[in-house]
Amino acid sequence: MSRDYAGLHDPNAEYTMRELSAEAMGTTAKRGGGRDVEITDVQTTMVDGNFPWTLVRVYTDAGIVGTGEAYWGAGVPELIERMKPFVVGENPLDIDRLFEHLVQKMSGEGSVEGVTVTAISGIEIALHDLAGKILEVPAYQLLGGKYRDHVRVYCDCHTEDEADPDACADEAERVVEDLGYDALKFDLDVPSGHEKDRANRHLRPGEIRHKAEIVEKVTERVKDRADVAFDCHWTFSRNSAERLAKAIEDYDVWWLEDPVPPENLEVQEEVTKSTVTPITVGENRYRVTEERRLIENQAVDIIAPDMPKVGGMRETRKIADVANQYYVPVAMHNVSSPVATMASAHVGTAIPNALAVEYHSYQLGWWEDLVEETVIEDGYIEIPEKPGLGVTLDVDTVAENMVDGETLFDEE
């Protein structure tokens, strides 16, 4: 194996990707206009929100810092620390190359899917924030510009008794009337009182009727004031999912999400093609290579990648491009802090087929305090024109809500 190719995979290789590329081209790979910047450090800290958000910061020798976020999960901060030597000394403007560099370096540790991709996503988002600040443009400009000034947000709703159809309808009306959202989501994988054995994934007739009642009462309560989706969290068998989807076809359902487990693409395709109820899937697939199969097999009506989990901002853009060839809309799954939520919105403004970005923290009183700017207003995110992502961490709020044992970022 030549030295060039060995250097892509050997963590102890002498040359960085930048040096290898420069050597191959016979150049020094220098940039003018203040753009010859080097990464000096990568740091993480975990915030104890309604999920343990992993915030990521990339530091440079220009004194400019980029902030990103990785989807929550055990081992993500450790993986980011493992990858730090692979990006220190590199130019943060080379986002695509650095992404591929990390995928190659981490190939033996699972960069096809799973938490390794999630860890790379956090760095990739921070690089977009950083590159935008260096070039003095908003992050969406790095993705090709924008289609819209505001991105719609759908609110993931919960009640004390999520199995009570009337309580769900009451909460739907409250969120629409009092909080200003015109897009909602409720869970359908809730107890009905008719279960015999949930492990077999089979829905009994009483369970189907109970779930259909939730759908009926929520959609009838909000009527045309809001679109409403319903989430199943990969719970049901093929036959049960098909019967459930058929049972709610007469109601105004925005989509039915993840009705069957995610591993078997053929089953997913059968369910989607069995009903006129729109089916949404995607948060448990990784990178465009996996999401592509769902789209090309027409196994989804709406694709739902989770941007800080699936591979980052440019990878989500690639997924949206494939989806657009099949006229499939994109509804980004999102359980993040304001950082990745705003990053998802930047992607949403840069793609033609964006439906909405999820918001999962409306019952967490300090969610928006994590940044200095307003993020969601009246159910929409206005895309900021400031460089990078356009949000600034409130260090005091981060410090007050860190996971036990975490340390705060270095000051900029």
MARRO-59876 format. One record per atom (N, C-alpha, C): residue in one letter; z, x, y. Coordinates in steps of 0.05 Angstrom, whole numbers, plus 32768, in hexadecimal, padded with zeros to 4 digits. Atoms other than C-alpha are relative to their C-alpha. Layout:
AZXY
...
! end
This chain:
M800080117FE8
M800080008000
M800080128019
S80027FF07FE8
S7FEE801B8045
S801A7FFD8010
R7FE880017FEF
R8024802A8078
R80007FE78011
D800180177FEF
D800C7FF280A5
D800A7FE77FF2
Y7FF88019800E
Y80147FBB8071
Y801D80027FF6
A7FE57FFD8009
A80547FD88056
A80147FFA8016
G7FEE80047FE9
G80727FD5809B
G80057FE38006
L7FFC801C7FFB
L80697F8A809D
L80177FF47FF0
H7FEC800C8013
H809A7F7E8063
H801980117FFD
D7FE97FEE8004
D80C97FBA8062
D80127FFE8018
P7FEE80027FE9
P81067FAC808E
P8007801B800C
N7FF97FE67FF6
N81107FF78095
N7FE880108009
A80197FF37FF8
A80C8800680A9
A8004800D801B
E7FFD7FF17FE7
E80C1803980E1
E7FF37FF28017
Y8010800B7FEA
Y808E80128109
Y80067FE28004
T7FFF801C7FFA
T80957FCF812C
T7FE47FF47FFE
M801A800D8000
M805D7F9C812A
M7FF080078018
R800E7FF97FE7
R804D7FAD8172
R7FF4801C7FFD
E800A7FE48003
E80467FF78161
E7FE980017FEC
L801580008013
L801C7FE88124
L7FE67FF5800C
S8018800C7FF3
S7FED7FBC814C
S7FF480138014
A800A7FED7FED
A7FE87FEF8183
A7FF280187FF3
E800C7FEA800F
E7FDA80268150
E7FE57FF97FF6
A801A8009800B
A7FA37FFD8130
A7FEB7FFE8016
M801380047FEB
M7F837FEF8173
M7FFB80198011
G80037FE77FF0
G7F8C8035818F
G80087FFC801C
T7FF780057FE4
T7FB0801A81CC
T801F80038000
T7FE37FFF7FFD
T7FF7801C81E7
T800C7FE48003
A7FF7801C7FFE
A7FFB7FCF81EC
A80127FFB8017
K7FF080047FE8
K80177FD38232
K7FF47FE98011
R800880167FEF
R80147F988263
R80088006801D
G7FFA7FFE7FE3
G80127F9782AF
G800E7FE8800A
G7FF580187FF3
G802E7F6682E0
G801C7FF97FF8
G7FE480058008
G80767F6D82C9
G80027FF37FE4
R8000800D8019
R80637F538284
R800680127FE8
D7FFA7FED8016
D80737F91825C
D801F80017FFC
V7FE380058003
V80B87F788247
V800780047FE3
E7FF77FFC801C
E80E07F8A8209
E801A7FF07FFA
I7FE8800D8009
I81137F6281E2
I801580157FFA
T7FEA7FEE8004
T81567F8481E1
T80167FF67FEE
D7FEA800B8011
D81847F5481BB
D7FF97FE37FFA
V8001801C8007
V81887F118198
V801D7FF87FF8
Q7FE580098006
Q81CA7EEA8196
Q80007FE27FFA
T7FFD801D8006
T81E17EA7817A
T801D7FF88005
T7FE6800B8001
T821C7E7A8183
T7FFD7FE37FF7
M8002801B800B
M822B7E378161
M80137FEE8010
V7FF280147FF0
V82417DFA8189
V80077FE97FED
D7FF780168012
D826A7DC48166
D7FFB7FE5800D
G8007801A7FF6
G82447D86817B
G80037FEC7FEA
N800080128017
N82367D4B814E
N7FF2800D7FE8
F80097FEE8015
F82127D818127
F8007801C800A
P7FFA7FE47FF7
P82217DCD8129
P7FE7800D800B
W80187FF57FF4
W81EA7DE18159
W8001801E8002
T80027FE37FFE
T81D37E298154
T7FEF80078018
L800E7FF77FE8
L81C17E438199
L7FF8801D7FFD
V800B7FE58003
V81967E82819D
V7FF9800B801B
R80087FF37FE7
R818D7EB381D6
R7FF2801A7FFA
V800F7FE78002
V81597EEA81DB
V8001800E801B
Y7FFC7FF17FE7
Y81677F21820E
Y7FEA80158003
T80157FEC7FFB
T81367F52822F
T800980158013
D7FFA7FEB7FED
D81357F928256
D7FF97FF9801C
A800680097FE5
A811C7F6B8292
A80167FEE800B
G7FEA80117FF7
G815E7F458296
G7FFB7FE37FFD
I8007801C8004
I813C7F048283
I80087FF87FE4
V7FF580098019
V815B7EDB824B
V7FF37FE57FF8
G800A801A800B
G813C7EA48220
G80147FF37FEE
T7FED800F8010
T81657E6D8201
T7FF17FED7FEE
G800C80128013
G81527E4781C2
G80157FF47FEE
E7FED800D8013
E81717E208189
E7FF37FFD7FE5
A80088004801B
A816B7E1E813E
A800E7FE77FF5
Y7FF48016800E
Y81777DE08114
Y801980097FF2
W7FE67FF9800B
W81BE7DDF80FA
W7FFD80067FE2
G80007FFB801D
G81CD7DFB80B5
G800F801A7FFA
A7FF17FE98008
A81F77E2D8090
A7FEE80187FFD
G800F7FE78003
G81DE7E758094
G7FEC80058015
V80157FFB7FEC
V81AF7E6C80CF
V800880178014
P7FF97FE97FEF
P81D67E9A80FF
P7FFE801B7FF2
E80027FE7800F
E81DA7ECF80C9
E7FE380097FFC
L801D7FFA8003
L818F7ECB80BD
L7FF4800A801B
I800A7FF77FE6
I81827ED28108
I8009801D8005
E7FF67FE57FFC
E81AE7F10810A
E7FF180137FEE
R80107FEF8012
R81887F2B80CE
R7FE48006800B
M801B7FFD7FF5
M81467F2280F4
M8000800F801B
K7FFF7FF37FE5
K815E7F428135
K7FF1801B8001
P800E7FE67FFE
P81447F898124
P7FE27FFD7FFF
F801D80038002
F80FF7F6C8118
F7FF37FF8801A
V800B80087FE6
V80F87F538160
V800980128017
V7FF77FED7FEB
V81207F868189
V7FEB80158004
G80157FED7FF9
G80EF7FB281AD
G7FE57FF48003
E8019800E7FFE
E80B87F7E81AA
E7FFD7FF2801B
N8005800F7FE7
N80977F5A81E4
N80027FE37FFA
P7FFB801C8007
P80B07F1281E5
P7FE87FEE8006
L801780117FFA
L806D7EF98200
L7FEE7FFD7FE7
D801080028018
D804E7F0581BB
D800C7FEC7FEC
I7FF18014800F
I806A7EC481A0
I7FF47FFC7FE4
D800D8004801A
D80377EB88169
D800380177FED
R7FFE7FE88011
R80387EFF8150
R801C80047FF6
L7FE47FFC8008
L80847F038150
L80087FEB7FEB
F7FFB80158015
F80877EC18129
F7FF580097FE5
E800B7FF78019
E80587EDC80F4
E800E80197FF6
H7FF17FE88007
H807D7F1E80F5
H801A7FF97FF1
L7FE78008800C
L80BF7EFB80E5
L7FFA7FF27FE5
V8007800D8019
V809E7ED080AF
V7FFA80167FEA
Q80077FEB8013
Q80827F0F808E
Q801980117FF8
K7FE87FF08006
K80C37F378094
K80147FF17FEF
M7FEC8010800E
M80EC7EFE8078
M7FF47FF17FE8
S800D800E8016
S80BB7EEA8041
S801080017FE7
G7FEF7FFE8018
G80EA7F02800B
G80197FF08001
E7FE780107FFB
E81227ED88029
E7FFA7FE38006
G8005801D7FFF
G80FE7E96802A
G7FF37FF68019
S800C80087FE7
S80D27E928068
S7FEA7FEB7FFC
V801280168005
V80A77E5D8047
V800C7FE58009
E7FF280197FF9
E80DA7E268053
E801E80068001
G7FE37FFE8000
G81247E19805C
G800C800E8018
V7FF17FF77FE9
V81587E3A8088
V7FF4801A800D
T800D7FE97FF4
T812F7E7A8091
T7FEC7FF88015
V8013800B7FEC
V80F97E5280B4
V80107FF58018
T7FEF800B7FEB
T81307E2F80DC
T800980168012
A7FF67FE97FF0
A814C7E7280F3
A7FE9800B8011
I80177FF67FF0
I81077E8A8108
I7FF97FEC8016
S800580147FEB
S80FE7E48812E
S801180048018
G7FEE7FFC7FE9
G813B7E578159
G7FF780178011
I800A7FE97FF0
I811F7E9B816E
I7FE77FF8800E
E801A80087FF5
E80DA7E7D8179
E80037FEF8019
I7FFB80117FE9
I80F57E4881A9
I800B80118017
A7FF57FEE7FEB
A811D7E7D81CF
A7FE98011800C
L80177FF17FF6
L80DC7EA581D5
L7FEF7FF08014
H800E80117FED
H80BA7E6A81F6
H800E7FFD801B
D7FF180017FE7
D80F27E638228
D7FFE801B800F
L80017FE67FF5
L80F07EAE8234
L7FE48006800C
A801B7FFB7FF7
A80A47EB3823A
A7FFA7FEF8019
G800480107FE8
G80A37E79826B
G800D800B8018
K7FF27FF47FEA
K80D67E9B8296
K7FF2801A800A
I800E7FE87FF8
I80B07EDD8295
I7FE67FFA800F
L801A80077FF4
L806E7EBC82A6
L80037FEC8017
E7FFA80137FEB
E808F7E8A82D5
E7FF07FE67FFC
V800D801A8006
V80727E4C82B3
V80127FF17FED
P7FF180108013
P80927E12828D
P7FF680047FE4
A80087FFA801C
A80917E198241
A7FE87FF07FF7
Y801680108009
Y80607DE08238
Y7FE5800D8007
Q80197FF37FF8
Q802C7E0A825D
Q7FF780147FEB
L80067FED8015
L80307E3D8225
L7FF37FF27FE8
L800B80108016
L801C7E0581F5
L7FE67FF38007
G801A800B7FF8
G7FDE7DF2821C
G80007FEB8016
G800080147FEA
G7FF57DC58254
G800D7FE67FF7
K7FF380188007
K800D7D7E8255
K7FEF7FE78002
Y800E801B8000
Y7FF57D378246
Y80107FEC8010
R7FEE80147FF3
R80317D138266
R8016800E800E
D7FE97FF57FF0
D80697D1F8298
D801B7FF97FF3
H7FE78009800D
H809D7CF9826F
H7FFC7FFD7FE2
V80018004801D
V80AB7CFA8224
V80147FEB7FF8
R7FEE80168008
R80C87CBC8204
R8015800A7FEC
V7FEA7FF88012
V810B7CC281DF
V80077FE77FF0
Y7FF580168010
Y81217C9681A5
Y801D80077FF9
C7FE37FFC8003
C816C7C8D819D
C80087FF87FE4
D7FF58005801B
D818A7C938157
D801B7FF28003
C7FE880117FFB
C81BE7C5B8157
C80127FFE7FE8
H7FEC80038015
H81FE7C528130
H80167FED800A
T7FEA80127FFA
T82367C1F812C
T801780077FED
E7FE97FFB8011
E827C7C1F810E
E7FFB7FF57FE4
D8007800B801A
D82627BF280D7
D7FE17FFF7FFF
E801D7FFE8000
E821A7C0880CC
E7FF37FED7FEC
A800B80128014
A82127BD78093
A80007FE3800A
D7FFF801B7FF4
D821E7B9A80C1
D7FE77FFB8010
P801980057FF1
P81DB7B7E80D8
P80057FF7801C
D7FFA800A7FE5
D81FB7B5B8114
D800A80168011
A7FF77FE97FF1
A821F7B9A8129
A7FE980128009
C80187FF07FFA
C81DD7BC08126
C7FF07FF38017
A800F800E7FEB
A81BB7B8B8150
A800F8002801B
D7FF07FFD7FE7
D81F47B8D8183
D7FFC801B800D
E80037FE57FF6
E81EE7BD88189
E7FE48005800A
A801C7FFD7FF6
A81A37BD58190
A7FFD7FF4801C
E8001800C7FE6
E81AA7BA581CA
E800F80108015
R7FF07FF07FED
R81E07BD081EB
R7FF080198008
V800E7FE87FF9
V81B67C0F81E6
V7FE87FFB8011
V801780077FEF
V817A7BEC8203
V80087FF8801C
E7FF8800B7FE7
E819E7BC7823A
E801180138011
D7FED7FEF7FF1
D81D57BF8824E
D7FF7801D8002
L80077FE47FFF
L81B77C3C823D
L7FE380048007
G801B7FFE7FF6
G816F7C2E824E
G7FEB800A7FEC
Y80147FF78013
Y814C7C42820D
Y7FED7FEA7FF8
D80138013800A
D810D7C1F81F7
D7FF580087FE4
A80077FF7801B
A81097C4281B3
A801A80077FF1
L7FE77FFD800F
L81407C40817D
L7FFA80067FE3
K80027FFC801D
K814E7C538135
K801B7FF97FF4
F7FE88006800F
F81817C388103
F7FFD80097FE3
D80017FF8801C
D81947C4D80BD
D7FFF7FE87FEE
L800180158015
L81827C238080
L800D80087FE6
D7FF37FF68018
D81A37C4E804B
D801F7FFB8002
V7FE480077FFC
V81E57C298057
V80097FEE7FEA
P7FF680118016
P82127C048025
P7FFA7FE38006
S8005801C7FFD
S82007BBC8019
S80147FEE7FF1
G7FEE800F8011
G82367BA87FE8
G7FF47FF77FE6
H800E80088019
H82027B9C7FB2
H7FFA80187FEE
E80077FE8800F
E81FE7BE47F98
E800D80007FE4
K7FF57FFB801B
K82087BF37F4E
K8001801E7FFA
D80017FE48006
D81F37C3C7F4A
D7FEC800D8014
R80117FF57FEB
R81D87C5F7F88
R7FF180197FF7
A800C7FE78009
A81C77C9E7F61
A7FE47FFB7FF4
N801A8005800C
N818C7C7C7F3F
N7FEA7FF88013
R801380057FEA
R816A7C6D7F82
R7FF47FE47FFF
H800B801B8003
H815C7C257F6C
H800D7FEC8013
L7FF680157FEF
L81637BEC7F9E
L7FFF7FE67FF1
R7FFF801B800B
R817B7BAA7F82
R7FF67FEC8014
P800A80147FED
P81607B6A7FA1
P80137FFA8017
G7FED80047FEB
G81A07B5F7FC8
G800080168015
E80027FE97FEE
E819A7BA47FE6
E7FE87FFE8012
I801880037FF0
I81537B977FFC
I80047FEA8015
R7FFB80167FEC
R81687B55801D
R801280098016
H7FED7FF67FEB
H81A27B788041
H7FF280128014
K800E7FEE7FEE
K81757BAE805D
K7FEC7FF28011
A801380107FF1
A81407B7D8071
A800E7FEF8016
E7FF1800F7FEC
E81767B558095
E800780128018
I7FFB7FED7FEA
I81897B9380BE
I7FE780028011
V801A7FFD7FF1
V81407B9C80D1
V7FFA7FE78010
E8006801A7FF2
E81377B5280E2
E80127FFD8018
K7FEE80067FEA
K81757B4D810E
K7FFC80138017
V80047FED7FEB
V81697B8D8134
V7FE67FFC800F
T801A80037FF3
T811F7B828141
T7FFF7FE6800F
E800080197FF2
E812A7B398153
E80118001801A
R7FEF7FFF7FE9
R81617B4B8183
R7FF3800E8018
V800B7FF07FE9
V813B7B7F81AC
V7FE37FF78006
K801B800A7FFD
K80F67B5F81A2
K7FEE8016800D
D80137FED7FF5
D80C27B8281CF
D800D80138014
R7FF37FED7FEE
R80F77BA781F8
R8002801C7FF5
A7FFD7FE5800C
A80F97BE081C6
A7FF280017FE6
D800A7FFB801B
D80D77BFE818A
D801780097FEF
V7FE97FFA8011
V81067C05814E
V7FF6800C7FE6
A80067FF3801A
A81007C358113
A80197FFE7FEE
F7FEA80028013
F812B7C3680D4
F7FFE80177FEC
D7FFF7FE78010
D81417C7380AC
D800D7FFB7FE5
C7FF58003801B
C814C7C768061
C800B801A7FF4
H7FF47FE78008
H815E7CC0805A
H7FFA80077FE2
W800A7FF6801A
W81357CCD801A
W80107FF47FE8
T7FEC800B8012
T81617C9C7FF2
T7FF47FF17FE8
F800880148013
F81357C6E7FC9
F7FEA80097FED
S80157FFB8013
S81067C6E7F8D
S7FE57FF6800B
R801B80097FF6
R80BB7C627F96
R7FFF7FE18000
N8002801E8002
N80BF7C197F7E
N80127FF38015
S7FEE800C7FEC
S80FC7C0A7FA9
S7FF68004801C
A800B7FFB7FE5
A80DD7C2A7FE6
A7FE97FEE8006
E801780127FFC
E809E7C027FDC
E80097FE38005
R7FF6801B7FFD
R80C57BC17FD4
R800E7FFC801B
L7FF280027FE6
L80EF7BD08012
L7FEB7FFF8017
A80147FFF7FEB
A80B27BE1803C
A7FF17FE68001
K800D801A8001
K80907BA18025
K80117FEA800C
A7FED80147FF7
A80CE7B788035
A80037FFF801E
I7FFC80007FE3
I80CE7B8D807E
I7FE58000800F
E801A80007FF4
E80837B88808B
E7FFD7FEB8016
D800380167FED
D808B7B4780B3
D800F8006801A
Y7FF07FFA7FE8
Y80BA7B6880E6
Y7FF380168010
D800C7FEC7FEE
D80A97B948121
D800D801C7FFC
V7FF47FE68007
V80BC7BD68100
V7FEE8017800B
W800F7FE97FF5
W80A77C158126
W7FF880137FE9
W80057FF18018
W80AD7C3D80E6
W80177FFF7FED
L7FEC7FFD8015
L80D37C4480A4
L8000801E7FF9
E7FFF7FE38002
E80EB7C8C809D
E800B80097FE6
D7FF67FF28017
D80F37CB7805F
D800B7FED7FEA
P7FF680138014
P80F77C7F802B
P8004800C7FE5
V7FFC7FF4801A
V80F17CAD7FEF
V8007801E8003
P7FFA7FE37FFE
P81087CF57FE0
P7FE780108007
P80177FF37FF3
P80DC7D298001
P7FEF80127FED
E800E7FEB8010
E80C77D557FC6
E7FE57FF87FF5
N80188008800E
N80917D2B7FA6
N7FEC7FF38013
L801480097FED
L80557D247FD3
L7FF07FE87FF6
E80108016800B
E802F7CF57FA4
E800F7FE68002
V7FF080187FFE
V80687CC37FA3
V80017FF7801D
Q800080077FE3
Q806C7CC67FEF
Q7FE67FF28008
E801A800C7FF9
E80227CB87FF4
E7FFD7FE47FF5
E8002801B800C
E80277C7C7FC5
E80107FEC8010
V7FF080127FF0
V805F7C5E7FEE
V7FF27FF9801A
T800D80047FE6
T803B7C678030
T7FE87FED7FFD
K801980108003
K7FFA7C488016
K80057FE57FF4
S7FFA801A800C
S801E7C0D7FF6
S80087FEB8014
T7FF580127FED
T80347BED8037
T7FF38003801C
V80097FFE7FE4
V80207BDC807E
V801780088013
T7FE97FF57FF0
T80667BF08096
T7FFA801E8005
P80057FE47FFB
P805B7C3380B9
P801680127FF3
I7FED7FED800E
I807B7C6D8091
I7FFF801B800F
T7FFC7FE77FF1
T80967CAB80B3
T800F80147FEE
V7FF57FEB8011
V80A67CED808F
V7FFC801B800F
G80077FE57FF6
G80AB7D3780A2
G801780128006
E7FEA7FEE7FF7
E80F07D5180B5
E800980137FEA
N7FF87FEE8016
N80FB7D708070
N7FE980107FF5
R80167FEE8006
R80B97D95806E
R800080178014
Y7FFF7FE97FEF
Y80AE7DDA808B
Y7FE4800B8005
R80197FF37FF6
R80767DF980B3
R7FE87FEE7FFC
V801980118001
V80307DDE80BB
V7FF57FFF7FE3
T800B7FFF801B
T801F7DF28073
T800B7FE97FEF
E7FF48016800F
E804F7DBD8057
E7FFA7FE5800D
E800680197FF2
E80467D88808D
E7FE37FF87FFD
R801C80058002
R7FFB7D8E8086
R7FF97FEF7FE7
R8005800F8019
R7FFD7D74803E
R80067FE28003
L7FF9801C7FFB
L80207D348054
L7FEA7FF28010
I8014800C7FEE
I7FEC7D29808A
I7FE57FFD7FF2
E801A8000800C
E7FAD7D3B8064
E7FFE7FED7FE8
N7FFF80138016
N7FC27D118028
N80047FE3800A
Q7FFB801A7FF3
Q7FCE7CD88059
Q80197FF27FF3
A7FE68009800B
A80157CD2803D
A80137FF78015
V7FEF80097FE9
V80317CC28082
V7FEF7FF08013
D800D800D7FE9
D80217C9380BA
D8008800D801A
I7FF67FF17FE9
I804B7CBB80EB
I800E80197FF5
I7FF47FE7800A
I805F7D0480E2
I801880078012
A7FE67FFC7FF1
A80A77D1880F6
A800B801C7FFB
P7FF47FE58002
P80B17D6480F8
P801880038011
D7FE87FF97FF0
D80F47D7E8110
D7FFA801B800C
M800B7FE87FF4
M80DD7DB28142
M801180197FFC
P7FF17FE88004
P81187DE3813F
P800780067FE3
K7FFD7FFC801D
K81167DDE80F3
K7FE680087FF3
V801A7FFF800D
V80CC7DDC80E2
V7FF2801B8005
G800E7FE77FF9
G80B87E1F8102
G7FFF8005801E
G80007FFB7FE3
G80C07E16814D
G7FEB7FF1800F
M8010800F7FEE
M80967DFF8187
M7FE280027FFA
R801C7FFD8006
R80527E1C8176
R7FF97FF57FE5
E8005800B801B
E80587E09812D
E7FFF7FE28001
T8001801D7FFD
T80677DC18141
T7FE67FF8800E
R801A80057FF3
R802A7DC4816F
R7FEA80017FEB
K80147FFE8015
K80017DDA8133
K80007FE77FED
I7FFD80188010
I801C7DA0810A
I7FF37FE8800E
A800B80167FF0
A800A7D708142
A7FE180018001
D801E7FFD8000
D7FC37D8C8144
D7FF47FF67FE6
V800A800A8019
V7FB97D7F80FA
V80037FE17FFF
A7FFC801D8000
A7FD77D398102
A7FEC7FF28011
N8012800C7FED
N7FA97D2B813C
N7FE47FFC7FF3
Q801A8003800E
Q7F6C7D36810E
Q80007FE77FEE
Y7FFE80188011
Y7F867CFB80E4
Y800A7FE88010
Y7FF780157FEE
Y7F9B7CD18121
Y801D7FF87FF9
V7FE480058008
V7FE47CD7810B
V801280088018
P7FEE7FF97FEB
P80197CD48142
P801780127FF7
V7FEA7FED8006
V80547D058146
V80197FF5800D
A7FE680097FF6
A809C7CEC814D
A801480167FF7
M7FF07FE98007
M80C87D2A814F
M801C7FF97FF9
H7FE480028008
H81087D278127
H801080148010
N7FF17FEE7FEE
N81407D458151
N801E7FF97FFF
V7FE380047FFF
V818C7D4C8148
V800D8017800F
S7FF87FE77FF3
S81937D858179
S80107FFC801A
S7FF47FFF7FE5
S81B77D9881B9
S7FEA7FFC8015
P801480037FEB
P81947D9081FC
P7FEB80168000
V80137FEA8000
V81727DD481F1
V7FE87FFA7FEF
A801680068012
A81477DC381B5
A7FF47FE58006
T800B801A7FF7
T81407D7C81CE
T7FEB80038016
M80137FFB7FEA
M811F7D95820D
M7FE880107FF5
A80167FF1800C
A80F57DC681E4
A7FED7FED7FF1
S80108014800D
S80DD7D8B81BA
S7FF07FF08014
A800E800F7FEB
A80CB7D6681F9
A7FE98010800C
H80167FF07FF7
H80A17DA18210
H7FE97FFF7FED
V801580048014
V807B7D9C81CF
V7FF47FE48003
G800A801B7FFE
G80767D5181D8
G7FEE7FFB8017
T801280047FE9
T80567D57821C
T7FE6800F7FFC
A80187FEE8004
A80237D8B8202
A7FED7FF67FEA
I8011800A8016
I80077D6281C8
I7FF77FE38007
P8009801B7FF9
P7FDD7D2381CE
P800D7FEA7FF0
N7FF780148013
N7FFC7CFE8193
N801E7FFD7FFE
A7FE380038000
A80467D0081A6
A80087FE38003
L7FF4801A7FFC
L806C7CBF819B
L801A8002800E
A7FE57FFE7FF5
A80B37CD381AA
A800F80177FF4
V7FED7FEC800A
V80EC7D0581A1
V801A7FF27FFA
E7FE6800C8007
E812C7CF0817E
E8017800A8010
Y7FE77FF97FF3
Y81707CF081A0
Y80167FF67FEE
H7FED80078015
H81AA7CF0816F
H801D80028009
S7FE67FF97FF7
S81E67CFC819C
S800A7FEE8016
Y7FF980117FEA
Y81EE7CC081C9
Y801E7FF88000
Q7FE380068001
Q82367CB681B2
Q801180198004
L7FF17FE77FFA
L82497CFE81C1
L80008003801F
G7FFE80027FE3
G82637CFB8209
G7FF780188010
W80057FE87FF1
W82577D43821C
W7FE5800D7FF9
W801A7FF58009
W82117D4E81FD
W7FF1800C8018
E80107FF67FE9
E81ED7D558240
E800F80148011
D7FF17FEC7FF1
D82257D7F825D
D7FFA801C7FF7
L80067FE5800B
L820C7DB98232
L7FED800F8012
V80127FF37FEE
V81D77DC68266
V80057FF5801C
E7FFB80087FE4
E81D77DC282B2
E7FEE7FEA800A
E801480137FF7
E819B7D9582B7
E80037FE57FF2
T80028019800E
T81917D4B82A7
T7FE980027FEC
V80157FFF8015
V81697D458266
V7FF47FE57FFB
I800B801B8006
I81627CFB8254
I80097FED8016
E7FFB80147FEC
E815D7CC58288
E7FF07FE77FFA
D800D801A8006
D814E7C7B8278
D7FEE80027FE8
G800E7FFF8019
G81367C8E8233
G7FE780128000
Y80177FEE7FFE
Y81047CC38249
Y800A801C8009
I7FFB7FE57FF6
I81047D0E8255
I7FE980088013
E80147FF67FED
E80E17D258294
E7FFD801E7FFC
I80057FE58007
I80C07D678285
I800480128019
P7FFB7FF07FE8
P80DB7D9C82B5
P7FEA80148006
E80147FEC7FF7
E80AE7DCA82DD
E800B801B8004
K7FF47FE67FFE
K80DF7E0382DD
K7FF580127FEA
P80097FEE8015
P80CC7E4282B6
P800F7FFD7FE6
G7FF38002801A
G80DA7E41826B
G80067FE37FF8
L7FF9801C8008
L80FD7E04824D
L800A7FEF8017
G7FF7800F7FE9
G811A7DF18290
G801D7FF57FFD
V7FE480078002
V81627DEA8279
V801180198000
T7FED7FE97FFC
T819E7E178288
T801A7FFA7FF2
L7FE78004800E
L81D97E1D8259
L80177FFF8013
D7FE680017FF2
D821C7E088276
D801380107FEF
V7FF07FEE8011
V82447E43825C
V801C7FF57FFB
D7FE6800B8004
D82867E208267
D80017FEB7FEA
T800280148014
T82717DE5823C
T7FFC800C7FE4
V80057FF18019
V82577E148206
V801B800B7FF6
A7FE77FF38007
A82997E3A8207
A80157FEB7FF6
E7FED80158007
E82C27DF98202
E7FFB7FF47FE5
N8008800F8018
N829C7DE081C5
N7FF480127FEA
M80097FEE8015
M828D7E1D819B
M800D7FFA7FE5
V7FF48002801B
V82977E1A8150
V801580167FFE
D7FEA7FED8004
D82D77E3D813C
D7FF6801A7FF6
G80087FE58009
G82CE7E888136
G7FE7800B800E
E80187FF77FF2
E828F7E8B8161
E8008800E801A
T7FFC7FF27FE6
T82897EB8819E
T7FEA7FF88013
L801380097FEC
L82667EA881DF
L7FEA80158004
F80157FEE7FF9
F82247EC681F3
F800980148015
D7FFD7FEF7FE9
D82227F038220
D7FF67FF38019
E800A800B7FE7
E82187EF28269
E7FE4800B8005
E801B7FF77FF9
E81D17EF68283
E800280178014
! end
